[in-house]
């Protein structure tokens, strides 16, 4: 029933860009704050970016501030992560997640719905 499906990952060189998409179904999308998390091998899943349910507030990890931008289109039930100036350290599986709240949380346990992830690999 409820599903988040990420897409847009791939292999890029350092300095390049990707745009990730997360398509939601089976939920009233506008009621959910959304987040992007990443997980690299040997590391815990970490917060990357979040957006409030109406899109008027965003939050970013320090490591991506100024390089990544989260946005959403509630009419399309989709959240995006524009990734610019990519670094090898950004290499990870990126997950989108949904939280029934007005506001974003940086804590992964606050999110109830998760996508399957999409691989982002940045080569040097």
N, C-alpha and C positions, 0 to 999 in steps of 0.2 A: 504494500500500500504506500507507505511513505518512502520516498527515495530521493537521494541527492546523487547526481552523476556529474563528476568532474571531467573536463576535457581540456585540451590545449597544451598539455605538457609536451616535452620533447627535448632534443639535444641542441644546444646553442653554444656559441663561443662566448667567452667573457666579454662583457660590454654589450651584448645583444639583448633582445627583448622577447618576451612571450606574453600572451594574454590567456589566462586561465578562465574557464567558464564553469559554472556549477548550475545545473538545471534541476529545479525542485519539482516534485510531483507528489500528490497525495497529502498535501498540507495546505493550510491557508497561509501562503507565503508571506503576505504583508504583516502577519502577526509575529514574525520571527526576526529577531536580530541574527545576523549571520557572521560567521568568522571563517578565516583561513588559518590553518595550522600546517606545520611542516614537520617531517620526521626523517632524519638522516640515519644511516646505519650506526648502531651503537649509541644513539642519543634518544632522549625522550621526545615525545611530541611537544612542539612548542608553538605558542601563539605567534602569528604573523601579522594579521590585520583583522579588523572587525568593522561592522557597519550596523547602525541602528535600523530598526525595522522600516522607518520611512526614508532612510538614506541621508538624513540631515546631520549625522554625527559619525565620525570615523575614528579609529584608533589603530596605531601601528607599533610594532616592535621597534626598538631603537635601531636595530641592525638594518631595517628596511626603510626607515623614515627618509622621505625624499626620493626614493627609488621606485617604490611600489605604490599603487593606488587601488583601493577597493571601491567598487561601485555596485549598484544594483538596479535592476529594472523590474519593478513589481508587476508590471503588465505582462512581462515575459517569464515571470517566476525564475529569474536568473540573477546570480551574483557573479561578479567578475573580479579578477585580480590582474591588473596591468603590472607587469614586471619589467622594469627598465634597468639598464646598467648592471646587468646580472654578473655575479661573481661566482667563482667555483664554490665558495662557501654556501651558496644558495642551493646547491645540489641536494635534493631531498624528494620524498614523496609529499605532495601537497594535498591536503584534505580540506573540503569545506564542511561546515557544521552549522547546525541550526539550534537556536535557543528561543523558547517562547518568552520573550521579554522585549521591552522597548529598547533597552540599552545593551551594549556589548559587554561581554566578560572576556578576560584574558585567560581564564582558568578552563582547561579542557573538560573538567568534570561538570561544569555548568551547561554543557551542550549535550543534548539528548539524541540528536540525529546526525549521522555522519555519512559522508560519501565514501566511495571505495578508494579514492586517491588517484592522482595522476603524477607520473614521474617527471621531474625536471632535472636535467643534467646539464651543467655548465662546464665546459671544457676550457682549459687555459692554453 
